[in-house]
Structures are given as C-alpha cells and as structure tokens.
C-alpha cells in the first residue's frame, strides 16, 4: 500500500472493540492513523489534523456520520471519504452521495475491499497533487526565497511581541503539504535558568508547547498570508537541553 504512505487517515467509530481492531489493521498498512469515537470528536480532530482520508461509521450517538462528513467537507472540500454501514443503511448512503462520499463498505468490513478502496482514494489524492501541490508547487517554487523570508519575518515579529526576543536562528523545511519550522535559541533568560536544572527541563518544554499553542491562530494567519494558502499547527516538539523547538504545520 505505497499509495497510503504519508497520508493522514481519520477513523471515526463509536464501537470501541471495532475501532481498536481496525486501528491495528490500518496502522500496519497506512501512514498516520487518528481515531475518534463520535461525530463531534471527528469534526474536532479533522480541524486539528486535516486528514487526507476519513473512514466513518454511518450511525453514531449524537451527530451522525453523514452530518459529520458534511461539516468536514464544508471545511476541507478535498478530503476523501469512505463510509461504513449496515446493509439496511445502504439507501441512506446512496441518497447522500452528493455530500462528497467517495465509497461505502457494508459491515462487517471486508478488509481486502477496504484496502482496495483506500488505495484508490490515495491515488486520486496523488494525481490531484501532480497538477497543483498547493502553495509549494510550480510557480511558487520560484518564490521560495521570498516565502521563507516572509515567514521568518512574521514569526520573529510575533515572538518579539510576546516574549520580547526572537530566535538566534531559524530553518524552514518544506514538504508536500507540511512545513517544519526549526527555532534555535528563542528561550528567555528565565527559561534558560530554570532549564539548567535537568529536573525542570520537562516543565520548560511543556511551557514552550503551551506558548506556541497560544499564538497558533496568529501564526497560522500570518503564515497563510505569506503563502497565499491556509496553514494549521499540527504539533510542537521542544528540546530545552538543545534550546530548540520544532513546529510542524500542515498547508492546504
């Protein structure tokens, strides 16, 4: 399943036993797997991780699978969707195909059929990216230096407005639909003093993560303006010993 390497899959299923079994199956065959136990949680997770593919149960307590997919599609139109349903629910799925469902599978799930359909969805994602790999492709590659400088300027501006200082150095790494910002020595004097005691390093690192989460919205908006696209914070890793932070964002 090479097509699924690097793809983010969100699996939404309210039955814990089914969710655990399928999660183990998917982890052995795909890229990153994220789980949700309800439609509400599925919507929240999709906003956080921007999945390439959503696999969802049709009937769940609270928000149904179809209601959840509709909400996700309004926010992320290019997300691929596979619905799992019982035989009695097929007509409901067919009548709702216009909301953007790519495939459906009848429960109990045939894993071979699931693999085939996931691969097909992954291929359509790759094919669409050949023509336009969002903000980092083709015409914007020639502007990469301008983009990097713009992001660096905005990042330093935000840091100085909050902490009173910017980083000693910054590096930007661009991938197909993600960007990693490596920040070197943006720690305050107090943080450095506290981190001198190894017992306190975890506390400092946790504070750094909370700090980036607090500026996430401003950071996303500023980077989005520079890129001419949308950006979403995915994760933060802080290393107080090396005085280095790594911020991963998805671009869409």
N, C-alpha and C positions, 0 to 999 in steps of 0.2 A: 504494500500500500504506500508506495513512494509519494503518490499524489497528496497524501494527508500529512506528510512531514511538514512541520512549520505552520499547520493550520490550527486555529483555536476552535475547539468544539465545546458547546454548552449543552449538557444533557439534563433535561428537566423531567423529573418523575417523582410522584408523591409516594409511591410504594418503596419503602427503604430496601427491602430484600432485592427487588428488581433493579433498583438504582445501583446497589453495590455490585451485583453480578455484572451488569452491563458496563459499569465503570471500569472494572478489572479487564473486561474484554476489550474495551476501547483503548485503554492505556497501552496495551500491547501492540496496537495497530495504528495509532494515530499520533498527532503532535500533543499539544496541551489539552487536557480534559478538565472542564469545570462542571460542577454539579449544583443543581438547585432542586429543592423539594416542593416548590409551589410556583404558581404563575407569578405571584408577586415577587418572589425571590428571583425568578427567572428574568423578569424585567430589570430588576436592580442589578443583577450580575451582568446582563448584556450591556448595560450602560457603563459598567466598570471595565469589562474586558474586550468589548467589541468583537464578538465571535464571528468567525467565517461561516460556521455551520451551527444551526440549532436543531437538536433532536428533542422532541417534546411529546409527552403524553397528551392525549386529547381531553380526557376528563380528569379534572383535579378539583379538590376543595377550593372554594374561593374563586379566583379568576381562572377561567378555563384555558386550555391550551390554545384555542383559536383566538380568544381575547388577548392572551399574552403575545402571540405571534403578530397580531395586528398592531399592538403597541410597539413591539420591537421593530417591525417593518417601517413604521412611521418615523422612527429614529435612525434606522440603518437599512435603507432600501436594498442594498446589495447583499444582505445576509441570506444564505441558503437555508432552507427549512425542510426537515423531514418529520412527519407526524406519525406517532404510533397509536393504533386504535383497535378496538374490538370489531368483529365482523358487523355487529349491529350499528356501529357508528360510521360505517363507510359512506353512506349517503350524505351525512353531515359534512364529512371531509370533502367529498366531491363538490358539493354545493358551495363550499367556501374556498375553492382553489384560487379564486380571483384575489384573495388577500396576499398571495405570494408563496403558497406551499409548493415545493418542488416535487416531493414524493410522500407517500404514506406507506406504512407497513402494518399488516394485520398481526395482532398479538395472538398467540405467543410469537415473539420475534424470531424470525429465521435469520440467524447471524450471517449466513452466506449472502442472503438477499441484502441485508443491511450493509455489508462490506461493498457489494457491487454499487449500490446506490450512493453511498458516501464517496466512493471513488469517482463516480460520475459528477457529483457536485463539486468535488475538489478540482476536477479537470476544467469545469466551466469557470471556476474562480481563476485558475492559472491562465486560461485562454483570454479572459477579460483583462487580465493584468498585462498581457503582451501588448495590447493596444494602448493602454493608459495605466501605468503603475503609479497612480495618484500623483502627489506633488513632487515625487523624487525622480520622475522618469523624463526621458526625451528632452523637451525644451528646457526644463528646469535643471537638468544636469549641468547645462552650460552656465547656470546661475548659482551653482553650488557654493562658490566662494562668497557671493553676496548673501545667500541664505544663511551660511554659517556665521558670518559677521553680524547679521541682523539678530539671529537667535542669541549669540553671545552678548550683544549689546543689551537686549531686553532682559536676559537672565541676570546680568550684573546689575542692571537698574533695579530690578525687583529685590535682589538680595541686599543691596545697599539701603534701599528704603525700609527694609525690615530689620536688618542686622547691623547696619552702619558700615559694612565692609563687603567687598566682593571676593571672589576666589583668586588664589595665586595663579591658577591655570585652569583651562577648560579644554576638553576634547569632545568632539561630536562624531558619533558613528551612525551612519545611515544604512538601514536595511530595506527590504521591500516595502514593508508597511509599518516599520517601527524605527524609532530613533533613540539612541542612548546618549545621555549627557554625562560625561565623567567630570566631576568637580574636584579639584585638588586644593586643599587647604582653604576652605571657606569657614573654618571654625573660629568662633570668637575666643578671646583670651580666657574667659571663664570656662568655656567648654574644654579648652586645652588643659587648663589647670585641673579640672575635675577628672579628665581622662588620664592624667598622669598616674593615678591610682587605678591599676588594672581592674579592681573590683567595681569601679564606677563606669567602665567603658560601655557596658551594655546599656546603662542609663542614658549616657550621652548619645549613643547610636539610636536609641528609641526616640529621644528628643529630636534628633535630626529628621527622622521619618515623619514625626508629627509636624515639624516645621514645614516640610515640603508638601504635606497634605493640606496644611493651612493656606499655602499660596498656590495650590493646584489650579484653581479656577483662573486666577490672574495669569499664571504661567501658560496654561492651555490657550487662553485667548490671545496672549501676546505672540506665542509661537505660531498659532494658527494664522494670524495676520501676516507674519513674515512668510509663511509657507504658501499662503493662499489656499489653505485646506483647513481641516479640523484636527485637533490633537487632543489626546486623552491620557492622563497619567495612569500607567499600569502598575509600576512598582518602584520602590526605593530601597537601595541597599547602602548602608553606611558602615564605614570601617574607621573607627575613631583612632585605632593604632596607626594607620597609614594616613589619617586625616583626609579620607577620600570618600566621596558619595557617588553613587551611580543611579541615575534617574532614567527609567525606561518609559517611553511614551509610544502610543500607537497613533498612526497617522491615517486619516480616512477622508 
